[in-house]
Amino acid sequence: MIGAVLVDLAFIYHTDIDTMSYIQAAAGAGYLVGSFGSFLYTKVNRQAVLIWGMFQWTVCITLMPHYGKLWLAFAATSAMTVATGAWDSSTSM
C-alpha cells in the first residue's frame, strides 16, 4: 500500500521509520473491520458502495502528507481500508 513512502512520511510526521511502520497495522485493522461489513453488499447498490470506497481511498491517500498529526494519519489509513475489506470479502460470498 504505502510501504514505499514510509521514509518520506516519517520525515513529514517527524518520527522514525519504526513508528511509522505501524501504519500497516492500522491498515490491517481497518481491513478486518471492513470484512465484517461484507453483508452490506447484498443489501445496498454494489456499484454505489464501490464508487464510495474508491472515492474514500482517493481522498485519504491524497491527503496523507497533510494530516499534520500521526494519529490522524493512522486513523485515516484504517478508515480507507474498511471499504477494501468489505469489498474483498463480499466478492467471495
C-alpha positions in Angstrom: 0.0 0.0 0.0 2.2 2.9 1.2 5.3 1.0 2.3 7.5 2.6 -0.4 6.9 6.1 1.1 7.5 5.3 4.8 10.8 7.2 4.8 9.0 10.3 3.4 6.1 10.0 5.8 8.5 9.6 8.7 10.2 12.8 7.7 6.9 14.7 7.3 5.5 13.5 10.6 8.8 14.0 12.5 9.1 10.4 13.7 11.2 7.3 13.0 10.5 4.6 10.5 9.8 2.1 13.2 6.9 4.1 14.5 5.7 5.0 11.0 5.7 1.3 10.0 2.7 0.8 12.4 0.6 2.4 9.7 0.5 -1.1 8.1 -1.1 -2.5 11.3 -3.7 0.3 11.1 -4.5 -0.7 7.6 -4.8 -4.3 8.6 -7.2 -3.3 11.4 -9.4 -1.3 9.0 -9.4 -4.2 6.6 -10.5 -6.6 9.3 -13.3 -4.3 10.4 -14.4 -3.9 6.8 -14.6 -7.7 6.2 -17.3 -7.9 8.8 -19.4 -5.4 6.8 -19.5 -7.5 3.7 -23.2 -8.3 4.2 -23.9 -4.7 3.1 -23.2 -5.6 -0.5 -26.3 -7.8 -0.5 -28.5 -5.0 0.9 -27.4 -1.9 -1.0 -26.3 -1.0 -4.5 -22.9 -2.6 -5.0 -21.7 -0.1 -7.6 -22.5 2.8 -5.3 -20.6 1.3 -2.4 -17.6 0.5 -4.7 -17.6 4.1 -6.0 -17.8 5.4 -2.5 -14.9 3.2 -1.4 -12.7 4.3 -4.2 -13.5 7.9 -3.5 -12.6 7.3 0.1 -9.3 5.8 -0.9 -8.5 8.7 -3.2 -9.2 11.3 -0.6 -7.3 9.6 2.2 -4.2 8.8 0.1 -4.1 12.3 -1.4 -4.3 13.9 2.0 -1.9 11.5 3.7 1.1 14.0 3.8 -1.2 16.8 5.0 -2.9 15.4 8.1 -0.4 17.0 10.5 -0.8 14.5 13.3 0.5 11.0 13.3 -2.6 9.5 15.0 -4.8 11.2 12.4 -2.8 9.5 9.6 -3.2 6.1 11.3 -7.0 6.7 11.7 -7.3 7.7 8.0 -5.4 4.7 6.9 -7.8 2.5 9.0 -10.8 4.2 7.6 -9.7 3.9 4.0 -9.1 0.2 4.2 -12.6 -0.6 5.7 -14.1 -0.3 2.2 -11.5 -2.6 0.8 -12.1 -5.2 3.4 -15.8 -5.1 2.8 -15.4 -5.3 -1.0 -12.9 -8.1 -0.8 -14.9 -10.4 1.5 -18.2 -9.7 -0.3 -16.8 -11.0 -3.6 -16.2 -14.4 -2.1 -19.7 -14.8 -0.8 
